[in-house]
């Protein structure tokens, strides 16, 4: 057996850490095949997007990753934990899947306050995320008065409340103007 050392100044490259890994991920709804044998890796620290036509399975794939839908076969891991046990990782994931939903009579700020209470997040994050999504000036207005783009930005703010390690956004630019995008 020969012992080979790495010359000084040269590092052995390790495989990048994975935020998400999917192997053979498949989802059927009755006879309809929604996701067919999807396999992919998403390294930590990357911005990754799914591109495809309507009905291609993008949203269904994201729903499986956050535990809203169980795979029919195959599997995936998020932050090293199986999607079969989403409670193991969801506290470290922020997500906006499909359209955001909030209490229409509450202000944007109060809606986020409800979420900080439920998620046990730092309430100081509310003002931070509202500023990030450019809604600080409308924070006290009732959610029902928000435009579609403002509602979408509120959904993104909610996904950011817990300072997630992974942010999963499904069509995050829906309803946003060019400046909002």
C-alpha positions, 0 to 999 in steps of 0.5 A, a space after each residue: 500500500 502506497 501512502 500518497 500525500 498532497 503537495 503543500 499548497 494544494 488542497 484535496 477538493 471535497 464534494 460540495 455540501 448538499 442542501 438538497 438531493 433527489 434520487 428518482 423522485 416520482 409522484 403520481 396522482 392516480 394515473 397521472 404522472 406529475 413528476 417522473 424519476 427526478 434526480 438532482 443535487 443542489 449544493 449549499 450556497 447556490 441559487 437554483 431554479 426549475 424551468 419548464 412549461 406549466 404542468 411540468 411538475 415544478 410545483 409538485 417537486 417543491 411540495 414534496 421537498 417541503 413535506 406537503 406531498 409525499 413521493 410515490 417513489 424515489 426520495 429526497 433529502 433536504 439538509 441531510 434529512 429525508 423528505 419522509 421526516 420533514 419535521 427534522 428540517 422544516 425549521 431551517 427552511 423558508 418556503 413560499 409554495 403557490 400563493 401566499 395566504 394571510 388574514 385579510 383584516 390584519 395588517 401586514 405587520 400583525 400577520 407576520 407577528 402571528 407567524 413569529 409567534 407560531 414559529 417562535 421566531 424573533 419578533 425583531 425580524 418583522 421590521 427587517 423582512 418588511 424592509 427587505 421586501 419593500 413593504 415597511 411603508 405599508 406595514 400597518 395597512 390591512 392585508 386585504 388592501 395589498 395589490 397582488 405584487 404586495 401580497 407576493 412580497 408579503 409571502 416572501 417576507 414570511 418565508 424569510 422570518 426564521 432566517 432560513 438556511 434554504 429558501 424555496 420559492 415557487 414562482 416568486 415573481 408572480 404579480 411583481 413589477 420590474 422593480 419588485 422582481 
